[in-house]
């Protein structure tokens, strides 16, 4: 997987998506997730997005997440720059799909 990620990065691919046939995270999958985050943060893993037994649910959710991720990332970067240029001193938080909140660094 790391080899494919490096190639995608070299080719200028904005987001890579990987779909595993299982929703159970093995030690190898956890290790690969750590490795890919260091190498290329714009990777979507189906098992990380949705831990469902049904492959189609994980595949379609990962595809949608991969297509939305760069758009949302650019929006957040632009928003952050705009807030800083207007001397915003507060903390920006975003509501997550599971009901929590996330900071600009996490999103």
Chimera marker file (.cmm) of the C-alpha trace (Angstrom):
<marker_set name="trace">
<marker id="1" x="0.000" y="0.000" z="0.000" r="1" g="1" b="0" radius="0.5"/>
<marker id="2" x="2.821" y="2.410" z="0.835" r="1" g="1" b="0" radius="0.5"/>
<marker id="3" x="4.317" y="1.854" z="-2.622" r="1" g="1" b="0" radius="0.5"/>
<marker id="4" x="0.989" y="2.795" z="-4.253" r="1" g="1" b="0" radius="0.5"/>
<marker id="5" x="0.684" y="5.881" z="-2.039" r="1" g="1" b="0" radius="0.5"/>
<marker id="6" x="4.185" y="7.062" z="-2.988" r="1" g="1" b="0" radius="0.5"/>
<marker id="7" x="3.390" y="6.587" z="-6.680" r="1" g="1" b="0" radius="0.5"/>
<marker id="8" x="0.097" y="8.476" z="-6.374" r="1" g="1" b="0" radius="0.5"/>
<marker id="9" x="1.849" y="11.333" z="-4.588" r="1" g="1" b="0" radius="0.5"/>
<marker id="10" x="4.526" y="11.452" z="-7.289" r="1" g="1" b="0" radius="0.5"/>
<marker id="11" x="1.812" y="11.567" z="-9.980" r="1" g="1" b="0" radius="0.5"/>
<marker id="12" x="0.010" y="14.425" z="-8.227" r="1" g="1" b="0" radius="0.5"/>
<marker id="13" x="-3.056" y="12.458" z="-7.161" r="1" g="1" b="0" radius="0.5"/>
<marker id="14" x="-4.981" y="14.587" z="-4.689" r="1" g="1" b="0" radius="0.5"/>
<marker id="15" x="-6.594" y="11.775" z="-2.652" r="1" g="1" b="0" radius="0.5"/>
<marker id="16" x="-5.995" y="8.009" z="-2.599" r="1" g="1" b="0" radius="0.5"/>
<marker id="17" x="-8.665" y="5.601" z="-1.460" r="1" g="1" b="0" radius="0.5"/>
<marker id="18" x="-8.188" y="2.026" z="-0.310" r="1" g="1" b="0" radius="0.5"/>
<marker id="19" x="-10.955" y="-0.463" z="0.344" r="1" g="1" b="0" radius="0.5"/>
<marker id="20" x="-10.183" y="-3.476" z="2.490" r="1" g="1" b="0" radius="0.5"/>
<marker id="21" x="-12.285" y="-6.610" z="2.189" r="1" g="1" b="0" radius="0.5"/>
<marker id="22" x="-12.700" y="-6.694" z="5.948" r="1" g="1" b="0" radius="0.5"/>
<marker id="23" x="-13.951" y="-4.109" z="8.382" r="1" g="1" b="0" radius="0.5"/>
<marker id="24" x="-11.860" y="-5.520" z="11.219" r="1" g="1" b="0" radius="0.5"/>
<marker id="25" x="-8.655" y="-3.567" z="11.707" r="1" g="1" b="0" radius="0.5"/>
<marker id="26" x="-5.714" y="-5.970" z="11.902" r="1" g="1" b="0" radius="0.5"/>
<marker id="27" x="-2.326" y="-5.034" z="13.336" r="1" g="1" b="0" radius="0.5"/>
<marker id="28" x="-0.977" y="-4.777" z="9.778" r="1" g="1" b="0" radius="0.5"/>
<marker id="29" x="-3.781" y="-2.402" z="8.763" r="1" g="1" b="0" radius="0.5"/>
<marker id="30" x="-3.179" y="-0.234" z="11.844" r="1" g="1" b="0" radius="0.5"/>
<marker id="31" x="0.532" y="-0.096" z="11.006" r="1" g="1" b="0" radius="0.5"/>
<marker id="32" x="-0.185" y="0.824" z="7.376" r="1" g="1" b="0" radius="0.5"/>
<marker id="33" x="-2.536" y="3.588" z="8.540" r="1" g="1" b="0" radius="0.5"/>
<marker id="34" x="0.249" y="5.133" z="10.649" r="1" g="1" b="0" radius="0.5"/>
<marker id="35" x="2.735" y="4.821" z="7.776" r="1" g="1" b="0" radius="0.5"/>
<marker id="36" x="0.477" y="6.372" z="5.171" r="1" g="1" b="0" radius="0.5"/>
<marker id="37" x="-0.400" y="9.352" z="7.396" r="1" g="1" b="0" radius="0.5"/>
<marker id="38" x="3.292" y="10.212" z="7.626" r="1" g="1" b="0" radius="0.5"/>
<marker id="39" x="3.890" y="9.757" z="3.912" r="1" g="1" b="0" radius="0.5"/>
<marker id="40" x="0.701" y="11.263" z="2.502" r="1" g="1" b="0" radius="0.5"/>
<marker id="41" x="-2.117" y="12.589" z="4.705" r="1" g="1" b="0" radius="0.5"/>
<marker id="42" x="-4.723" y="12.610" z="1.898" r="1" g="1" b="0" radius="0.5"/>
<marker id="43" x="-5.470" y="8.899" z="2.002" r="1" g="1" b="0" radius="0.5"/>
<marker id="44" x="-8.899" y="7.455" z="2.724" r="1" g="1" b="0" radius="0.5"/>
<marker id="45" x="-9.137" y="3.951" z="4.197" r="1" g="1" b="0" radius="0.5"/>
<marker id="46" x="-12.568" y="2.346" z="4.020" r="1" g="1" b="0" radius="0.5"/>
<marker id="47" x="-12.109" y="0.518" z="7.312" r="1" g="1" b="0" radius="0.5"/>
<marker id="48" x="-11.242" y="3.790" z="9.043" r="1" g="1" b="0" radius="0.5"/>
<marker id="49" x="-14.211" y="5.671" z="7.590" r="1" g="1" b="0" radius="0.5"/>
<marker id="50" x="-16.924" y="3.089" z="8.231" r="1" g="1" b="0" radius="0.5"/>
<marker id="51" x="-16.578" y="-0.097" z="10.236" r="1" g="1" b="0" radius="0.5"/>
<marker id="52" x="-19.397" y="-1.986" z="8.570" r="1" g="1" b="0" radius="0.5"/>
<marker id="53" x="-19.502" y="-5.621" z="7.486" r="1" g="1" b="0" radius="0.5"/>
<marker id="54" x="-20.977" y="-4.700" z="4.098" r="1" g="1" b="0" radius="0.5"/>
<marker id="55" x="-18.232" y="-3.967" z="1.546" r="1" g="1" b="0" radius="0.5"/>
<marker id="56" x="-20.472" y="-1.741" z="-0.607" r="1" g="1" b="0" radius="0.5"/>
<marker id="57" x="-21.228" y="0.582" z="2.317" r="1" g="1" b="0" radius="0.5"/>
<marker id="58" x="-17.530" y="0.951" z="3.071" r="1" g="1" b="0" radius="0.5"/>
<marker id="59" x="-16.609" y="1.393" z="-0.604" r="1" g="1" b="0" radius="0.5"/>
<marker id="60" x="-19.219" y="4.033" z="-1.351" r="1" g="1" b="0" radius="0.5"/>
<marker id="61" x="-18.542" y="5.929" z="1.883" r="1" g="1" b="0" radius="0.5"/>
<marker id="62" x="-14.782" y="5.938" z="1.197" r="1" g="1" b="0" radius="0.5"/>
<marker id="63" x="-15.379" y="7.160" z="-2.376" r="1" g="1" b="0" radius="0.5"/>
<marker id="64" x="-17.565" y="10.022" z="-1.209" r="1" g="1" b="0" radius="0.5"/>
<marker id="65" x="-15.130" y="10.927" z="1.578" r="1" g="1" b="0" radius="0.5"/>
<marker id="66" x="-12.260" y="10.954" z="-0.917" r="1" g="1" b="0" radius="0.5"/>
<marker id="67" x="-14.082" y="13.234" z="-3.336" r="1" g="1" b="0" radius="0.5"/>
<marker id="68" x="-15.199" y="15.679" z="-0.635" r="1" g="1" b="0" radius="0.5"/>
<marker id="69" x="-11.956" y="15.763" z="1.361" r="1" g="1" b="0" radius="0.5"/>
<marker id="70" x="-9.917" y="18.106" z="-0.902" r="1" g="1" b="0" radius="0.5"/>
<marker id="71" x="-12.816" y="20.523" z="-1.355" r="1" g="1" b="0" radius="0.5"/>
<marker id="72" x="-13.443" y="20.750" z="2.382" r="1" g="1" b="0" radius="0.5"/>
<marker id="73" x="-9.698" y="21.046" z="3.090" r="1" g="1" b="0" radius="0.5"/>
<marker id="74" x="-9.373" y="24.025" z="0.725" r="1" g="1" b="0" radius="0.5"/>
<marker id="75" x="-12.470" y="25.649" z="2.218" r="1" g="1" b="0" radius="0.5"/>
<marker id="76" x="-11.088" y="25.303" z="5.737" r="1" g="1" b="0" radius="0.5"/>
<marker id="77" x="-7.661" y="26.647" z="4.719" r="1" g="1" b="0" radius="0.5"/>
<marker id="78" x="-9.278" y="29.682" z="3.063" r="1" g="1" b="0" radius="0.5"/>
<marker id="79" x="-11.558" y="30.246" z="6.046" r="1" g="1" b="0" radius="0.5"/>
<marker id="80" x="-8.614" y="30.058" z="8.439" r="1" g="1" b="0" radius="0.5"/>
<marker id="81" x="-6.622" y="32.562" z="6.364" r="1" g="1" b="0" radius="0.5"/>
<marker id="82" x="-9.600" y="34.916" z="6.179" r="1" g="1" b="0" radius="0.5"/>
<marker id="83" x="-10.187" y="34.724" z="9.929" r="1" g="1" b="0" radius="0.5"/>
<marker id="84" x="-6.499" y="35.410" z="10.643" r="1" g="1" b="0" radius="0.5"/>
<marker id="85" x="-6.423" y="38.351" z="8.244" r="1" g="1" b="0" radius="0.5"/>
<marker id="86" x="-9.408" y="39.828" z="10.105" r="1" g="1" b="0" radius="0.5"/>
<marker id="87" x="-7.617" y="39.323" z="13.450" r="1" g="1" b="0" radius="0.5"/>
<marker id="88" x="-10.006" y="36.661" z="14.728" r="1" g="1" b="0" radius="0.5"/>
<marker id="89" x="-8.823" y="35.638" z="18.192" r="1" g="1" b="0" radius="0.5"/>
<marker id="90" x="-11.315" y="32.881" z="18.956" r="1" g="1" b="0" radius="0.5"/>
<marker id="91" x="-11.222" y="29.142" z="18.357" r="1" g="1" b="0" radius="0.5"/>
<marker id="92" x="-12.798" y="27.657" z="15.246" r="1" g="1" b="0" radius="0.5"/>
<marker id="93" x="-14.610" y="24.369" z="15.781" r="1" g="1" b="0" radius="0.5"/>
<marker id="94" x="-16.520" y="22.225" z="13.326" r="1" g="1" b="0" radius="0.5"/>
<marker id="95" x="-19.322" y="19.804" z="14.075" r="1" g="1" b="0" radius="0.5"/>
<marker id="96" x="-18.484" y="16.242" z="13.072" r="1" g="1" b="0" radius="0.5"/>
<marker id="97" x="-20.861" y="13.693" z="11.596" r="1" g="1" b="0" radius="0.5"/>
<marker id="98" x="-20.844" y="11.721" z="14.843" r="1" g="1" b="0" radius="0.5"/>
<marker id="99" x="-21.967" y="14.657" z="16.948" r="1" g="1" b="0" radius="0.5"/>
<marker id="100" x="-18.625" y="15.877" z="18.276" r="1" g="1" b="0" radius="0.5"/>
<marker id="101" x="-16.509" y="18.886" z="17.423" r="1" g="1" b="0" radius="0.5"/>
<marker id="102" x="-13.104" y="19.128" z="15.745" r="1" g="1" b="0" radius="0.5"/>
<marker id="103" x="-10.550" y="21.920" z="15.489" r="1" g="1" b="0" radius="0.5"/>
<marker id="104" x="-9.099" y="23.267" z="12.237" r="1" g="1" b="0" radius="0.5"/>
<marker id="105" x="-6.000" y="21.099" z="12.708" r="1" g="1" b="0" radius="0.5"/>
<marker id="106" x="-8.036" y="17.906" z="12.983" r="1" g="1" b="0" radius="0.5"/>
<marker id="107" x="-10.460" y="18.587" z="10.144" r="1" g="1" b="0" radius="0.5"/>
<link id1="1" id2="2" r="1" g="1" b="0" radius="0.2"/>
<link id1="2" id2="3" r="1" g="1" b="0" radius="0.2"/>
<link id1="3" id2="4" r="1" g="1" b="0" radius="0.2"/>
<link id1="4" id2="5" r="1" g="1" b="0" radius="0.2"/>
<link id1="5" id2="6" r="1" g="1" b="0" radius="0.2"/>
<link id1="6" id2="7" r="1" g="1" b="0" radius="0.2"/>
<link id1="7" id2="8" r="1" g="1" b="0" radius="0.2"/>
<link id1="8" id2="9" r="1" g="1" b="0" radius="0.2"/>
<link id1="9" id2="10" r="1" g="1" b="0" radius="0.2"/>
<link id1="10" id2="11" r="1" g="1" b="0" radius="0.2"/>
<link id1="11" id2="12" r="1" g="1" b="0" radius="0.2"/>
<link id1="12" id2="13" r="1" g="1" b="0" radius="0.2"/>
<link id1="13" id2="14" r="1" g="1" b="0" radius="0.2"/>
<link id1="14" id2="15" r="1" g="1" b="0" radius="0.2"/>
<link id1="15" id2="16" r="1" g="1" b="0" radius="0.2"/>
<link id1="16" id2="17" r="1" g="1" b="0" radius="0.2"/>
<link id1="17" id2="18" r="1" g="1" b="0" radius="0.2"/>
<link id1="18" id2="19" r="1" g="1" b="0" radius="0.2"/>
<link id1="19" id2="20" r="1" g="1" b="0" radius="0.2"/>
<link id1="20" id2="21" r="1" g="1" b="0" radius="0.2"/>
<link id1="21" id2="22" r="1" g="1" b="0" radius="0.2"/>
<link id1="22" id2="23" r="1" g="1" b="0" radius="0.2"/>
<link id1="23" id2="24" r="1" g="1" b="0" radius="0.2"/>
<link id1="24" id2="25" r="1" g="1" b="0" radius="0.2"/>
<link id1="25" id2="26" r="1" g="1" b="0" radius="0.2"/>
<link id1="26" id2="27" r="1" g="1" b="0" radius="0.2"/>
<link id1="27" id2="28" r="1" g="1" b="0" radius="0.2"/>
<link id1="28" id2="29" r="1" g="1" b="0" radius="0.2"/>
<link id1="29" id2="30" r="1" g="1" b="0" radius="0.2"/>
<link id1="30" id2="31" r="1" g="1" b="0" radius="0.2"/>
<link id1="31" id2="32" r="1" g="1" b="0" radius="0.2"/>
<link id1="32" id2="33" r="1" g="1" b="0" radius="0.2"/>
<link id1="33" id2="34" r="1" g="1" b="0" radius="0.2"/>
<link id1="34" id2="35" r="1" g="1" b="0" radius="0.2"/>
<link id1="35" id2="36" r="1" g="1" b="0" radius="0.2"/>
<link id1="36" id2="37" r="1" g="1" b="0" radius="0.2"/>
<link id1="37" id2="38" r="1" g="1" b="0" radius="0.2"/>
<link id1="38" id2="39" r="1" g="1" b="0" radius="0.2"/>
<link id1="39" id2="40" r="1" g="1" b="0" radius="0.2"/>
<link id1="40" id2="41" r="1" g="1" b="0" radius="0.2"/>
<link id1="41" id2="42" r="1" g="1" b="0" radius="0.2"/>
<link id1="42" id2="43" r="1" g="1" b="0" radius="0.2"/>
<link id1="43" id2="44" r="1" g="1" b="0" radius="0.2"/>
<link id1="44" id2="45" r="1" g="1" b="0" radius="0.2"/>
<link id1="45" id2="46" r="1" g="1" b="0" radius="0.2"/>
<link id1="46" id2="47" r="1" g="1" b="0" radius="0.2"/>
<link id1="47" id2="48" r="1" g="1" b="0" radius="0.2"/>
<link id1="48" id2="49" r="1" g="1" b="0" radius="0.2"/>
<link id1="49" id2="50" r="1" g="1" b="0" radius="0.2"/>
<link id1="50" id2="51" r="1" g="1" b="0" radius="0.2"/>
<link id1="51" id2="52" r="1" g="1" b="0" radius="0.2"/>
<link id1="52" id2="53" r="1" g="1" b="0" radius="0.2"/>
<link id1="53" id2="54" r="1" g="1" b="0" radius="0.2"/>
<link id1="54" id2="55" r="1" g="1" b="0" radius="0.2"/>
<link id1="55" id2="56" r="1" g="1" b="0" radius="0.2"/>
<link id1="56" id2="57" r="1" g="1" b="0" radius="0.2"/>
<link id1="57" id2="58" r="1" g="1" b="0" radius="0.2"/>
<link id1="58" id2="59" r="1" g="1" b="0" radius="0.2"/>
<link id1="59" id2="60" r="1" g="1" b="0" radius="0.2"/>
<link id1="60" id2="61" r="1" g="1" b="0" radius="0.2"/>
<link id1="61" id2="62" r="1" g="1" b="0" radius="0.2"/>
<link id1="62" id2="63" r="1" g="1" b="0" radius="0.2"/>
<link id1="63" id2="64" r="1" g="1" b="0" radius="0.2"/>
<link id1="64" id2="65" r="1" g="1" b="0" radius="0.2"/>
<link id1="65" id2="66" r="1" g="1" b="0" radius="0.2"/>
<link id1="66" id2="67" r="1" g="1" b="0" radius="0.2"/>
<link id1="67" id2="68" r="1" g="1" b="0" radius="0.2"/>
<link id1="68" id2="69" r="1" g="1" b="0" radius="0.2"/>
<link id1="69" id2="70" r="1" g="1" b="0" radius="0.2"/>
<link id1="70" id2="71" r="1" g="1" b="0" radius="0.2"/>
<link id1="71" id2="72" r="1" g="1" b="0" radius="0.2"/>
<link id1="72" id2="73" r="1" g="1" b="0" radius="0.2"/>
<link id1="73" id2="74" r="1" g="1" b="0" radius="0.2"/>
<link id1="74" id2="75" r="1" g="1" b="0" radius="0.2"/>
<link id1="75" id2="76" r="1" g="1" b="0" radius="0.2"/>
<link id1="76" id2="77" r="1" g="1" b="0" radius="0.2"/>
<link id1="77" id2="78" r="1" g="1" b="0" radius="0.2"/>
<link id1="78" id2="79" r="1" g="1" b="0" radius="0.2"/>
<link id1="79" id2="80" r="1" g="1" b="0" radius="0.2"/>
<link id1="80" id2="81" r="1" g="1" b="0" radius="0.2"/>
<link id1="81" id2="82" r="1" g="1" b="0" radius="0.2"/>
<link id1="82" id2="83" r="1" g="1" b="0" radius="0.2"/>
<link id1="83" id2="84" r="1" g="1" b="0" radius="0.2"/>
<link id1="84" id2="85" r="1" g="1" b="0" radius="0.2"/>
<link id1="85" id2="86" r="1" g="1" b="0" radius="0.2"/>
<link id1="86" id2="87" r="1" g="1" b="0" radius="0.2"/>
<link id1="87" id2="88" r="1" g="1" b="0" radius="0.2"/>
<link id1="88" id2="89" r="1" g="1" b="0" radius="0.2"/>
<link id1="89" id2="90" r="1" g="1" b="0" radius="0.2"/>
<link id1="90" id2="91" r="1" g="1" b="0" radius="0.2"/>
<link id1="91" id2="92" r="1" g="1" b="0" radius="0.2"/>
<link id1="92" id2="93" r="1" g="1" b="0" radius="0.2"/>
<link id1="93" id2="94" r="1" g="1" b="0" radius="0.2"/>
<link id1="94" id2="95" r="1" g="1" b="0" radius="0.2"/>
<link id1="95" id2="96" r="1" g="1" b="0" radius="0.2"/>
<link id1="96" id2="97" r="1" g="1" b="0" radius="0.2"/>
<link id1="97" id2="98" r="1" g="1" b="0" radius="0.2"/>
<link id1="98" id2="99" r="1" g="1" b="0" radius="0.2"/>
<link id1="99" id2="100" r="1" g="1" b="0" radius="0.2"/>
<link id1="100" id2="101" r="1" g="1" b="0" radius="0.2"/>
<link id1="101" id2="102" r="1" g="1" b="0" radius="0.2"/>
<link id1="102" id2="103" r="1" g="1" b="0" radius="0.2"/>
<link id1="103" id2="104" r="1" g="1" b="0" radius="0.2"/>
<link id1="104" id2="105" r="1" g="1" b="0" radius="0.2"/>
<link id1="105" id2="106" r="1" g="1" b="0" radius="0.2"/>
<link id1="106" id2="107" r="1" g="1" b="0" radius="0.2"/>
</marker_set>
